[in-house]
């Protein structure tokens, strides 16, 4: 019997009721302009560190 890989476990979680709930919550949060601004700031900071 093969051990489940990490990705298999993640996929199983995302298909579960709790996982679907988390996905919907993340989508709601992503639509919020304040969170979009925070995400852009974080990405800008991360891009700045590469150089």
mmCIF entry with sequence, helices, sheets and N, C-alpha, C, O atoms, coordinates in Angstrom:
data_MODEL
# 
_entry.id   MODEL 
# 
_entity.id                         1 
_entity.type                       polymer 
_entity.pdbx_number_of_molecules   1 
# 
_entity_poly.entity_id                      1 
_entity_poly.type                           'polypeptide(L)' 
_entity_poly.nstd_linkage                   no 
_entity_poly.nstd_monomer                   no 
_entity_poly.pdbx_seq_one_letter_code       
;(UNK)(UNK)(UNK)(UNK)(UNK)(UNK)(UNK)(UNK)(UNK)(UNK)(UNK)(UNK)(UNK)(UNK)(UNK)(UNK)
(UNK)(UNK)(UNK)(UNK)(UNK)(UNK)(UNK)(UNK)(UNK)(UNK)(UNK)(UNK)(UNK)(UNK)(UNK)(UNK)
(UNK)(UNK)(UNK)(UNK)(UNK)(UNK)(UNK)(UNK)(UNK)(UNK)(UNK)(UNK)(UNK)(UNK)(UNK)(UNK)
(UNK)(UNK)(UNK)
;
_entity_poly.pdbx_seq_one_letter_code_can   XXXXXXXXXXXXXXXXXXXXXXXXXXXXXXXXXXXXXXXXXXXXXXXXXXX 
_entity_poly.pdbx_strand_id                 A 
# 
loop_
_entity_poly_seq.entity_id 
_entity_poly_seq.num 
_entity_poly_seq.mon_id 
_entity_poly_seq.hetero 
1 1  UNK n 
1 2  UNK n 
1 3  UNK n 
1 4  UNK n 
1 5  UNK n 
1 6  UNK n 
1 7  UNK n 
1 8  UNK n 
1 9  UNK n 
1 10 UNK n 
1 11 UNK n 
1 12 UNK n 
1 13 UNK n 
1 14 UNK n 
1 15 UNK n 
1 16 UNK n 
1 17 UNK n 
1 18 UNK n 
1 19 UNK n 
1 20 UNK n 
1 21 UNK n 
1 22 UNK n 
1 23 UNK n 
1 24 UNK n 
1 25 UNK n 
1 26 UNK n 
1 27 UNK n 
1 28 UNK n 
1 29 UNK n 
1 30 UNK n 
1 31 UNK n 
1 32 UNK n 
1 33 UNK n 
1 34 UNK n 
1 35 UNK n 
1 36 UNK n 
1 37 UNK n 
1 38 UNK n 
1 39 UNK n 
1 40 UNK n 
1 41 UNK n 
1 42 UNK n 
1 43 UNK n 
1 44 UNK n 
1 45 UNK n 
1 46 UNK n 
1 47 UNK n 
1 48 UNK n 
1 49 UNK n 
1 50 UNK n 
1 51 UNK n 
# 
_struct_asym.id          A 
_struct_asym.entity_id   1 
# 
loop_
_struct_conf.conf_type_id 
_struct_conf.id 
_struct_conf.pdbx_PDB_helix_id 
_struct_conf.beg_label_comp_id 
_struct_conf.beg_label_asym_id 
_struct_conf.beg_label_seq_id 
_struct_conf.pdbx_beg_PDB_ins_code 
_struct_conf.end_label_comp_id 
_struct_conf.end_label_asym_id 
_struct_conf.end_label_seq_id 
_struct_conf.pdbx_end_PDB_ins_code 
_struct_conf.beg_auth_comp_id 
_struct_conf.beg_auth_asym_id 
_struct_conf.beg_auth_seq_id 
_struct_conf.end_auth_comp_id 
_struct_conf.end_auth_asym_id 
_struct_conf.end_auth_seq_id 
_struct_conf.pdbx_PDB_helix_class 
_struct_conf.details 
_struct_conf.pdbx_PDB_helix_length 
HELX_P HELX_P1 AA1 UNK A 6  ? UNK A 15 ? UNK A 6  UNK A 15 1 ? 10 
HELX_P HELX_P2 AA2 UNK A 17 ? UNK A 31 ? UNK A 17 UNK A 31 1 ? 15 
HELX_P HELX_P3 AA3 UNK A 33 ? UNK A 49 ? UNK A 33 UNK A 49 1 ? 17 
# 
_struct_conf_type.id          HELX_P 
_struct_conf_type.criteria    ? 
_struct_conf_type.reference   ? 
# 
loop_
_atom_site.group_PDB 
_atom_site.id 
_atom_site.type_symbol 
_atom_site.label_atom_id 
_atom_site.label_alt_id 
_atom_site.label_comp_id 
_atom_site.label_asym_id 
_atom_site.label_entity_id 
_atom_site.label_seq_id 
_atom_site.pdbx_PDB_ins_code 
_atom_site.Cartn_x 
_atom_site.Cartn_y 
_atom_site.Cartn_z 
_atom_site.occupancy 
_atom_site.B_iso_or_equiv 
_atom_site.pdbx_formal_charge 
_atom_site.auth_seq_id 
_atom_site.auth_comp_id 
_atom_site.auth_asym_id 
_atom_site.auth_atom_id 
_atom_site.pdbx_PDB_model_num 
ATOM 1   N N  . UNK A 1 1  ? 0.846   -1.185 0.000  1.00 0.00 ? 1  UNK A N  1 
ATOM 2   C CA . UNK A 1 1  ? 0.000   0.000  0.000  1.00 0.00 ? 1  UNK A CA 1 
ATOM 3   C C  . UNK A 1 1  ? 0.888   1.244  0.000  1.00 0.00 ? 1  UNK A C  1 
ATOM 4   O O  . UNK A 1 1  ? 1.843   1.341  0.771  1.00 0.00 ? 1  UNK A O  1 
ATOM 5   N N  . UNK A 1 2  ? 0.556   2.190  -0.878 1.00 0.00 ? 2  UNK A N  1 
ATOM 6   C CA . UNK A 1 2  ? 1.421   3.365  -0.983 1.00 0.00 ? 2  UNK A CA 1 
ATOM 7   C C  . UNK A 1 2  ? 0.940   4.460  -0.048 1.00 0.00 ? 2  UNK A C  1 
ATOM 8   O O  . UNK A 1 2  ? -0.258  4.633  0.175  1.00 0.00 ? 2  UNK A O  1 
ATOM 9   N N  . UNK A 1 3  ? 1.893   5.190  0.487  1.00 0.00 ? 3  UNK A N  1 
ATOM 10  C CA . UNK A 1 3  ? 1.566   6.294  1.392  1.00 0.00 ? 3  UNK A CA 1 
ATOM 11  C C  . UNK A 1 3  ? 1.095   7.485  0.553  1.00 0.00 ? 3  UNK A C  1 
ATOM 12  O O  . UNK A 1 3  ? 1.673   7.778  -0.494 1.00 0.00 ? 3  UNK A O  1 
ATOM 13  N N  . UNK A 1 4  ? 0.057   8.160  1.010  1.00 0.00 ? 4  UNK A N  1 
ATOM 14  C CA . UNK A 1 4  ? -0.475  9.308  0.273  1.00 0.00 ? 4  UNK A CA 1 
ATOM 15  C C  . UNK A 1 4  ? 0.569   10.422 0.227  1.00 0.00 ? 4  UNK A C  1 
ATOM 16  O O  . UNK A 1 4  ? 1.204   10.753 1.228  1.00 0.00 ? 4  UNK A O  1 
ATOM 17  N N  . UNK A 1 5  ? 0.719   10.977 -0.948 1.00 0.00 ? 5  UNK A N  1 
ATOM 18  C CA . UNK A 1 5  ? 1.646   12.100 -1.070 1.00 0.00 ? 5  UNK A CA 1 
ATOM 19  C C  . UNK A 1 5  ? 0.990   13.343 -0.484 1.00 0.00 ? 5  UNK A C  1 
ATOM 20  O O  . UNK A 1 5  ? -0.217  13.372 -0.245 1.00 0.00 ? 5  UNK A O  1 
ATOM 21  N N  . UNK A 1 6  ? 1.783   14.340 -0.262 1.00 0.00 ? 6  UNK A N  1 
ATOM 22  C CA . UNK A 1 6  ? 1.265   15.589 0.293  1.00 0.00 ? 6  UNK A CA 1 
ATOM 23  C C  . UNK A 1 6  ? 0.183   16.174 -0.616 1.00 0.00 ? 6  UNK A C  1 
ATOM 24  O O  . UNK A 1 6  ? -0.853  16.630 -0.134 1.00 0.00 ? 6  UNK A O  1 
ATOM 25  N N  . UNK A 1 7  ? 0.422   16.161 -1.926 1.00 0.00 ? 7  UNK A N  1 
ATOM 26  C CA . UNK A 1 7  ? -0.565  16.723 -2.859 1.00 0.00 ? 7  UNK A CA 1 
ATOM 27  C C  . UNK A 1 7  ? -1.867  15.929 -2.832 1.00 0.00 ? 7  UNK A C  1 
ATOM 28  O O  . UNK A 1 7  ? -2.944  16.514 -2.947 1.00 0.00 ? 7  UNK A O  1 
ATOM 29  N N  . UNK A 1 8  ? -1.788  14.615 -2.683 1.00 0.00 ? 8  UNK A N  1 
ATOM 30  C CA . UNK A 1 8  ? -3.007  13.800 -2.579 1.00 0.00 ? 8  UNK A CA 1 
ATOM 31  C C  . UNK A 1 8  ? -3.801  14.201 -1.344 1.00 0.00 ? 8  UNK A C  1 
ATOM 32  O O  . UNK A 1 8  ? -5.028  14.285 -1.384 1.00 0.00 ? 8  UNK A O  1 
ATOM 33  N N  . UNK A 1 9  ? -3.102  14.443 -0.265 1.00 0.00 ? 9  UNK A N  1 
ATOM 34  C CA . UNK A 1 9  ? -3.770  14.834 0.974  1.00 0.00 ? 9  UNK A CA 1 
ATOM 35  C C  . UNK A 1 9  ? -4.403  16.212 0.846  1.00 0.00 ? 9  UNK A C  1 
ATOM 36  O O  . UNK A 1 9  ? -5.507  16.446 1.339  1.00 0.00 ? 9  UNK A O  1 
ATOM 37  N N  . UNK A 1 10 ? -3.695  17.127 0.179  1.00 0.00 ? 10 UNK A N  1 
ATOM 38  C CA . UNK A 1 10 ? -4.239  18.472 -0.036 1.00 0.00 ? 10 UNK A CA 1 
ATOM 39  C C  . UNK A 1 10 ? -5.493  18.387 -0.899 1.00 0.00 ? 10 UNK A C  1 
ATOM 40  O O  . UNK A 1 10 ? -6.507  19.009 -0.587 1.00 0.00 ? 10 UNK A O  1 
ATOM 41  N N  . UNK A 1 11 ? -5.425  17.616 -1.985 1.00 0.00 ? 11 UNK A N  1 
ATOM 42  C CA . UNK A 1 11 ? -6.591  17.470 -2.868 1.00 0.00 ? 11 UNK A CA 1 
ATOM 43  C C  . UNK A 1 11 ? -7.777  16.887 -2.113 1.00 0.00 ? 11 UNK A C  1 
ATOM 44  O O  . UNK A 1 11 ? -8.907  17.348 -2.278 1.00 0.00 ? 11 UNK A O  1 
ATOM 45  N N  . UNK A 1 12 ? -7.530  15.886 -1.294 1.00 0.00 ? 12 UNK A N  1 
ATOM 46  C CA . UNK A 1 12 ? -8.613  15.275 -0.517 1.00 0.00 ? 12 UNK A CA 1 
ATOM 47  C C  . UNK A 1 12 ? -9.225  16.295 0.436  1.00 0.00 ? 12 UNK A C  1 
ATOM 48  O O  . UNK A 1 12 ? -10.445 16.348 0.588  1.00 0.00 ? 12 UNK A O  1 
ATOM 49  N N  . UNK A 1 13 ? -8.393  17.098 1.072  1.00 0.00 ? 13 UNK A N  1 
ATOM 50  C CA . UNK A 1 13 ? -8.896  18.128 1.986  1.00 0.00 ? 13 UNK A CA 1 
ATOM 51  C C  . UNK A 1 13 ? -9.749  19.142 1.230  1.00 0.00 ? 13 UNK A C  1 
ATOM 52  O O  . UNK A 1 13 ? -10.824 19.517 1.697  1.00 0.00 ? 13 UNK A O  1 
ATOM 53  N N  . UNK A 1 14 ? -9.277  19.585 0.068  1.00 0.00 ? 14 UNK A N  1 
ATOM 54  C CA . UNK A 1 14 ? -10.008 20.598 -0.692 1.00 0.00 ? 14 UNK A CA 1 
ATOM 55  C C  . UNK A 1 14 ? -11.353 20.083 -1.196 1.00 0.00 ? 14 UNK A C  1 
ATOM 56  O O  . UNK A 1 14 ? -12.265 20.873 -1.443 1.00 0.00 ? 14 UNK A O  1 
ATOM 57  N N  . UNK A 1 15 ? -11.485 18.768 -1.350 1.00 0.00 ? 15 UNK A N  1 
ATOM 58  C CA . UNK A 1 15 ? -12.766 18.191 -1.770 1.00 0.00 ? 15 UNK A CA 1 
ATOM 59  C C  . UNK A 1 15 ? -13.704 17.958 -0.592 1.00 0.00 ? 15 UNK A C  1 
ATOM 60  O O  . UNK A 1 15 ? -14.896 17.724 -0.787 1.00 0.00 ? 15 UNK A O  1 
ATOM 61  N N  . UNK A 1 16 ? -13.179 18.018 0.618  1.00 0.00 ? 16 UNK A N  1 
ATOM 62  C CA . UNK A 1 16 ? -14.003 17.788 1.811  1.00 0.00 ? 16 UNK A CA 1 
ATOM 63  C C  . UNK A 1 16 ? -14.888 19.003 2.077  1.00 0.00 ? 16 UNK A C  1 
ATOM 64  O O  . UNK A 1 16 ? -14.606 20.093 1.579  1.00 0.00 ? 16 UNK A O  1 
ATOM 65  N N  . UNK A 1 17 ? -15.960 18.826 2.861  1.00 0.00 ? 17 UNK A N  1 
ATOM 66  C CA . UNK A 1 17 ? -16.830 19.967 3.187  1.00 0.00 ? 17 UNK A CA 1 
ATOM 67  C C  . UNK A 1 17 ? -16.069 21.123 3.834  1.00 0.00 ? 17 UNK A C  1 
ATOM 68  O O  . UNK A 1 17 ? -16.301 22.284 3.496  1.00 0.00 ? 17 UNK A O  1 
ATOM 69  N N  . UNK A 1 18 ? -15.175 20.818 4.748  1.00 0.00 ? 18 UNK A N  1 
ATOM 70  C CA . UNK A 1 18 ? -14.405 21.877 5.406  1.00 0.00 ? 18 UNK A CA 1 
ATOM 71  C C  . UNK A 1 18 ? -13.475 22.571 4.411  1.00 0.00 ? 18 UNK A C  1 
ATOM 72  O O  . UNK A 1 18 ? -13.309 23.789 4.468  1.00 0.00 ? 18 UNK A O  1 
ATOM 73  N N  . UNK A 1 19 ? -12.878 21.818 3.516  1.00 0.00 ? 19 UNK A N  1 
ATOM 74  C CA . UNK A 1 19 ? -12.012 22.397 2.497  1.00 0.00 ? 19 UNK A CA 1 
ATOM 75  C C  . UNK A 1 19 ? -12.782 23.321 1.569  1.00 0.00 ? 19 UNK A C  1 
ATOM 76  O O  . UNK A 1 19 ? -12.300 24.399 1.219  1.00 0.00 ? 19 UNK A O  1 
ATOM 77  N N  . UNK A 1 20 ? -13.986 22.899 1.168  1.00 0.00 ? 20 UNK A N  1 
ATOM 78  C CA . UNK A 1 20 ? -14.817 23.740 0.298  1.00 0.00 ? 20 UNK A CA 1 
ATOM 79  C C  . UNK A 1 20 ? -15.196 25.027 1.012  1.00 0.00 ? 20 UNK A C  1 
ATOM 80  O O  . UNK A 1 20 ? -15.259 26.091 0.396  1.00 0.00 ? 20 UNK A O  1 
ATOM 81  N N  . UNK A 1 21 ? -15.446 24.928 2.305  1.00 0.00 ? 21 UNK A N  1 
ATOM 82  C CA . UNK A 1 21 ? -15.763 26.101 3.114  1.00 0.00 ? 21 UNK A CA 1 
ATOM 83  C C  . UNK A 1 21 ? -14.575 27.071 3.122  1.00 0.00 ? 21 UNK A C  1 
ATOM 84  O O  . UNK A 1 21 ? -14.748 28.281 2.978  1.00 0.00 ? 21 UNK A O  1 
ATOM 85  N N  . UNK A 1 22 ? -13.377 26.525 3.291  1.00 0.00 ? 22 UNK A N  1 
ATOM 86  C CA . UNK A 1 22 ? -12.172 27.351 3.307  1.00 0.00 ? 22 UNK A CA 1 
ATOM 87  C C  . UNK A 1 22 ? -11.953 28.041 1.960  1.00 0.00 ? 22 UNK A C  1 
ATOM 88  O O  . UNK A 1 22 ? -11.546 29.202 1.910  1.00 0.00 ? 22 UNK A O  1 
ATOM 89  N N  . UNK A 1 23 ? -12.226 27.322 0.869  1.00 0.00 ? 23 UNK A N  1 
ATOM 90  C CA . UNK A 1 23 ? -12.077 27.903 -0.467 1.00 0.00 ? 23 UNK A CA 1 
ATOM 91  C C  . UNK A 1 23 ? -13.026 29.085 -0.633 1.00 0.00 ? 23 UNK A C  1 
ATOM 92  O O  . UNK A 1 23 ? -12.625 30.136 -1.135 1.00 0.00 ? 23 UNK A O  1 
ATOM 93  N N  . UNK A 1 24 ? -14.281 28.924 -0.216 1.00 0.00 ? 24 UNK A N  1 
ATOM 94  C CA . UNK A 1 24 ? -15.258 30.009 -0.329 1.00 0.00 ? 24 UNK A CA 1 
ATOM 95  C C  . UNK A 1 24 ? -14.849 31.212 0.517  1.00 0.00 ? 24 UNK A C  1 
ATOM 96  O O  . UNK A 1 24 ? -15.007 32.359 0.097  1.00 0.00 ? 24 UNK A O  1 
ATOM 97  N N  . UNK A 1 25 ? -14.324 30.944 1.706  1.00 0.00 ? 25 UNK A N  1 
ATOM 98  C CA . UNK A 1 25 ? -13.868 32.035 2.570  1.00 0.00 ? 25 UNK A CA 1 
ATOM 99  C C  . UNK A 1 25 ? -12.704 32.779 1.902  1.00 0.00 ? 25 UNK A C  1 
ATOM 100 O O  . UNK A 1 25 ? -12.658 34.008 1.929  1.00 0.00 ? 25 UNK A O  1 
ATOM 101 N N  . UNK A 1 26 ? -11.783 32.047 1.313  1.00 0.00 ? 26 UNK A N  1 
ATOM 102 C CA . UNK A 1 26 ? -10.640 32.675 0.638  1.00 0.00 ? 26 UNK A CA 1 
ATOM 103 C C  . UNK A 1 26 ? -11.108 33.520 -0.547 1.00 0.00 ? 26 UNK A C  1 
ATOM 104 O O  . UNK A 1 26 ? -10.576 34.605 -0.784 1.00 0.00 ? 26 UNK A O  1 
ATOM 105 N N  . UNK A 1 27 ? -12.101 33.028 -1.289 1.00 0.00 ? 27 UNK A N  1 
ATOM 106 C CA . UNK A 1 27 ? -12.625 33.795 -2.423 1.00 0.00 ? 27 UNK A CA 1 
ATOM 107 C C  . UNK A 1 27 ? -13.275 35.088 -1.944 1.00 0.00 ? 27 UNK A C  1 
ATOM 108 O O  . UNK A 1 27 ? -13.097 36.140 -2.558 1.00 0.00 ? 27 UNK A O  1 
ATOM 109 N N  . UNK A 1 28 ? -14.027 35.011 -0.849 1.00 0.00 ? 28 UNK A N  1 
ATOM 110 C CA . UNK A 1 28 ? -14.660 36.221 -0.299 1.00 0.00 ? 28 UNK A CA 1 
ATOM 111 C C  . UNK A 1 28 ? -13.599 37.227 0.123  1.00 0.00 ? 28 UNK A C  1 
ATOM 112 O O  . UNK A 1 28 ? -13.716 38.420 -0.155 1.00 0.00 ? 28 UNK A O  1 
ATOM 113 N N  . UNK A 1 29 ? -12.570 36.740 0.791  1.00 0.00 ? 29 UNK A N  1 
ATOM 114 C CA . UNK A 1 29 ? -11.501 37.625 1.253  1.00 0.00 ? 29 UNK A CA 1 
ATOM 115 C C  . UNK A 1 29 ? -10.752 38.236 0.068  1.00 0.00 ? 29 UNK A C  1 
ATOM 116 O O  . UNK A 1 29 ? -10.344 39.396 0.125  1.00 0.00 ? 29 UNK A O  1 
ATOM 117 N N  . UNK A 1 30 ? -10.572 37.472 -0.991 1.00 0.00 ? 30 UNK A N  1 
ATOM 118 C CA . UNK A 1 30 ? -9.843  37.962 -2.165 1.00 0.00 ? 30 UNK A CA 1 
ATOM 119 C C  . UNK A 1 30 ? -10.606 39.072 -2.881 1.00 0.00 ? 30 UNK A C  1 
ATOM 120 O O  . UNK A 1 30 ? -9.997  39.900 -3.559 1.00 0.00 ? 30 UNK A O  1 
ATOM 121 N N  . UNK A 1 31 ? -11.921 39.100 -2.740 1.00 0.00 ? 31 UNK A N  1 
ATOM 122 C CA . UNK A 1 31 ? -12.715 40.157 -3.385 1.00 0.00 ? 31 UNK A CA 1 
ATOM 123 C C  . UNK A 1 31 ? -12.652 41.484 -2.628 1.00 0.00 ? 31 UNK A C  1 
ATOM 124 O O  . UNK A 1 31 ? -13.019 42.522 -3.177 1.00 0.00 ? 31 UNK A O  1 
ATOM 125 N N  . UNK A 1 32 ? -12.196 41.463 -1.389 1.00 0.00 ? 32 UNK A N  1 
ATOM 126 C CA . UNK A 1 32 ? -12.137 42.668 -0.559 1.00 0.00 ? 32 UNK A CA 1 
ATOM 127 C C  . UNK A 1 32 ? -10.982 43.562 -1.034 1.00 0.00 ? 32 UNK A C  1 
ATOM 128 O O  . UNK A 1 32 ? -9.832  43.123 -1.053 1.00 0.00 ? 32 UNK A O  1 
ATOM 129 N N  . UNK A 1 33 ? -11.280 44.808 -1.416 1.00 0.00 ? 33 UNK A N  1 
ATOM 130 C CA . UNK A 1 33 ? -10.219 45.707 -1.914 1.00 0.00 ? 33 UNK A CA 1 
ATOM 131 C C  . UNK A 1 33 ? -9.074  45.911 -0.918 1.00 0.00 ? 33 UNK A C  1 
ATOM 132 O O  . UNK A 1 33 ? -7.924  46.066 -1.328 1.00 0.00 ? 33 UNK A O  1 
ATOM 133 N N  . UNK A 1 34 ? -9.375  45.911 0.383  1.00 0.00 ? 34 UNK A N  1 
ATOM 134 C CA . UNK A 1 34 ? -8.297  46.085 1.376  1.00 0.00 ? 34 UNK A CA 1 
ATOM 135 C C  . UNK A 1 34 ? -7.332  44.913 1.324  1.00 0.00 ? 34 UNK A C  1 
ATOM 136 O O  . UNK A 1 34 ? -6.118  45.098 1.401  1.00 0.00 ? 34 UNK A O  1 
ATOM 137 N N  . UNK A 1 35 ? -7.870  43.708 1.193  1.00 0.00 ? 35 UNK A N  1 
ATOM 138 C CA . UNK A 1 35 ? -7.007  42.530 1.118  1.00 0.00 ? 35 UNK A CA 1 
ATOM 139 C C  . UNK A 1 35 ? -6.224  42.505 -0.192 1.00 0.00 ? 35 UNK A C  1 
ATOM 140 O O  . UNK A 1 35 ? -5.074  42.068 -0.220 1.00 0.00 ? 35 UNK A O  1 
ATOM 141 N N  . UNK A 1 36 ? -6.840  42.971 -1.274 1.00 0.00 ? 36 UNK A N  1 
ATOM 142 C CA . UNK A 1 36 ? -6.129  43.047 -2.551 1.00 0.00 ? 36 UNK A CA 1 
ATOM 143 C C  . UNK A 1 36 ? -4.937  43.994 -2.422 1.00 0.00 ? 36 UNK A C  1 
ATOM 144 O O  . UNK A 1 36 ? -3.851  43.710 -2.928 1.00 0.00 ? 36 UNK A O  1 
ATOM 145 N N  . UNK A 1 37 ? -5.147  45.116 -1.743 1.00 0.00 ? 37 UNK A N  1 
ATOM 146 C CA . UNK A 1 37 ? -4.067  46.088 -1.535 1.00 0.00 ? 37 UNK A CA 1 
ATOM 147 C C  . UNK A 1 37 ? -2.934  45.466 -0.714 1.00 0.00 ? 37 UNK A C  1 
ATOM 148 O O  . UNK A 1 37 ? -1.758  45.627 -1.042 1.00 0.00 ? 37 UNK A O  1 
ATOM 149 N N  . UNK A 1 38 ? -3.300  44.754 0.356  1.00 0.00 ? 38 UNK A N  1 
ATOM 150 C CA . UNK A 1 38 ? -2.284  44.096 1.196  1.00 0.00 ? 38 UNK A CA 1 
ATOM 151 C C  . UNK A 1 38 ? -1.494  43.074 0.385  1.00 0.00 ? 38 UNK A C  1 
ATOM 152 O O  . UNK A 1 38 ? -0.275  42.976 0.520  1.00 0.00 ? 38 UNK A O  1 
ATOM 153 N N  . UNK A 1 39 ? -2.193  42.314 -0.455 1.00 0.00 ? 39 UNK A N  1 
ATOM 154 C CA . UNK A 1 39 ? -1.521  41.296 -1.268 1.00 0.00 ? 39 UNK A CA 1 
ATOM 155 C C  . UNK A 1 39 ? -0.545  41.945 -2.246 1.00 0.00 ? 39 UNK A C  1 
ATOM 156 O O  . UNK A 1 39 ? 0.570   41.461 -2.440 1.00 0.00 ? 39 UNK A O  1 
ATOM 157 N N  . UNK A 1 40 ? -0.982  43.057 -2.864 1.00 0.00 ? 40 UNK A N  1 
ATOM 158 C CA . UNK A 1 40 ? -0.086  43.759 -3.798 1.00 0.00 ? 40 UNK A CA 1 
ATOM 159 C C  . UNK A 1 40 ? 1.153   44.280 -3.083 1.00 0.00 ? 40 UNK A C  1 
ATOM 160 O O  . UNK A 1 40 ? 2.261   44.197 -3.612 1.00 0.00 ? 40 UNK A O  1 
ATOM 161 N N  . UNK A 1 41 ? 0.966   44.816 -1.878 1.00 0.00 ? 41 UNK A N  1 
ATOM 162 C CA . UNK A 1 41 ? 2.110   45.317 -1.109 1.00 0.00 ? 41 UNK A CA 1 
ATOM 163 C C  . UNK A 1 41 ? 3.082   44.182 -0.792 1.00 0.00 ? 41 UNK A C  1 
ATOM 164 O O  . UNK A 1 41 ? 4.295   44.343 -0.926 1.00 0.00 ? 41 UNK A O  1 
ATOM 165 N N  . UNK A 1 42 ? 2.548   43.040 -0.373 1.00 0.00 ? 42 UNK A N  1 
ATOM 166 C CA . UNK A 1 42 ? 3.393   41.895 -0.047 1.00 0.00 ? 42 UNK A CA 1 
ATOM 167 C C  . UNK A 1 42 ? 4.173   41.438 -1.276 1.00 0.00 ? 42 UNK A C  1 
ATOM 168 O O  . UNK A 1 42 ? 5.378   41.196 -1.197 1.00 0.00 ? 42 UNK A O  1 
ATOM 169 N N  . UNK A 1 43 ? 3.486   41.319 -2.413 1.00 0.00 ? 43 UNK A N  1 
ATOM 170 C CA . UNK A 1 43 ? 4.168   40.899 -3.637 1.00 0.00 ? 43 UNK A CA 1 
ATOM 171 C C  . UNK A 1 43 ? 5.247   41.898 -4.043 1.00 0.00 ? 43 UNK A C  1 
ATOM 172 O O  . UNK A 1 43 ? 6.325   41.503 -4.487 1.00 0.00 ? 43 UNK A O  1 
ATOM 173 N N  . UNK A 1 44 ? 4.965   43.175 -3.895 1.00 0.00 ? 44 UNK A N  1 
ATOM 174 C CA . UNK A 1 44 ? 5.959   44.199 -4.236 1.00 0.00 ? 44 UNK A CA 1 
ATOM 175 C C  . UNK A 1 44 ? 7.188   44.059 -3.340 1.00 0.00 ? 44 UNK A C  1 
ATOM 176 O O  . UNK A 1 44 ? 8.321   44.181 -3.806 1.00 0.00 ? 44 UNK A O  1 
ATOM 177 N N  . UNK A 1 45 ? 6.957   43.804 -2.052 1.00 0.00 ? 45 UNK A N  1 
ATOM 178 C CA . UNK A 1 45 ? 8.091   43.617 -1.129 1.00 0.00 ? 45 UNK A CA 1 
ATOM 179 C C  . UNK A 1 45 ? 8.892   42.387 -1.506 1.00 0.00 ? 45 UNK A C  1 
ATOM 180 O O  . UNK A 1 45 ? 10.122  42.420 -1.504 1.00 0.00 ? 45 UNK A O  1 
ATOM 181 N N  . UNK A 1 46 ? 8.201   41.294 -1.831 1.00 0.00 ? 46 UNK A N  1 
ATOM 182 C CA . UNK A 1 46 ? 8.903   40.059 -2.182 1.00 0.00 ? 46 UNK A CA 1 
ATOM 183 C C  . UNK A 1 46 ? 9.699   40.230 -3.474 1.00 0.00 ? 46 UNK A C  1 
ATOM 184 O O  . UNK A 1 46 ? 10.821  39.736 -3.586 1.00 0.00 ? 46 UNK A O  1 
ATOM 185 N N  . UNK A 1 47 ? 9.124   40.923 -4.439 1.00 0.00 ? 47 UNK A N  1 
ATOM 186 C CA . UNK A 1 47 ? 9.848   41.178 -5.692 1.00 0.00 ? 47 UNK A CA 1 
ATOM 187 C C  . UNK A 1 47 ? 11.078  42.033 -5.442 1.00 0.00 ? 47 UNK A C  1 
ATOM 188 O O  . UNK A 1 47 ? 12.111  41.833 -6.081 1.00 0.00 ? 47 UNK A O  1 
ATOM 189 N N  . UNK A 1 48 ? 10.983  42.972 -4.530 1.00 0.00 ? 48 UNK A N  1 
ATOM 190 C CA . UNK A 1 48 ? 12.097  43.856 -4.222 1.00 0.00 ? 48 UNK A CA 1 
ATOM 191 C C  . UNK A 1 48 ? 13.270  43.136 -3.594 1.00 0.00 ? 48 UNK A C  1 
ATOM 192 O O  . UNK A 1 48 ? 14.409  43.582 -3.729 1.00 0.00 ? 48 UNK A O  1 
ATOM 193 N N  . UNK A 1 49 ? 13.021  42.042 -2.917 1.00 0.00 ? 49 UNK A N  1 
ATOM 194 C CA . UNK A 1 49 ? 14.102  41.294 -2.248 1.00 0.00 ? 49 UNK A CA 1 
ATOM 195 C C  . UNK A 1 49 ? 14.943  40.484 -3.209 1.00 0.00 ? 49 UNK A C  1 
ATOM 196 O O  . UNK A 1 49 ? 16.077  40.127 -2.888 1.00 0.00 ? 49 UNK A O  1 
ATOM 197 N N  . UNK A 1 50 ? 14.412  40.187 -4.381 1.00 0.00 ? 50 UNK A N  1 
ATOM 198 C CA . UNK A 1 50 ? 15.136  39.327 -5.326 1.00 0.00 ? 50 UNK A CA 1 
ATOM 199 C C  . UNK A 1 50 ? 16.365  40.002 -5.902 1.00 0.00 ? 50 UNK A C  1 
ATOM 200 O O  . UNK A 1 50 ? 17.316  39.315 -6.276 1.00 0.00 ? 50 UNK A O  1 
ATOM 201 N N  . UNK A 1 51 ? 16.378  41.309 -5.983 1.00 0.00 ? 51 UNK A N  1 
ATOM 202 C CA . UNK A 1 51 ? 17.467  42.033 -6.656 1.00 0.00 ? 51 UNK A CA 1 
ATOM 203 C C  . UNK A 1 51 ? 18.587  42.370 -5.720 1.00 0.00 ? 51 UNK A C  1 
ATOM 204 O O  . UNK A 1 51 ? 19.575  42.977 -6.132 1.00 0.00 ? 51 UNK A O  1 
# 
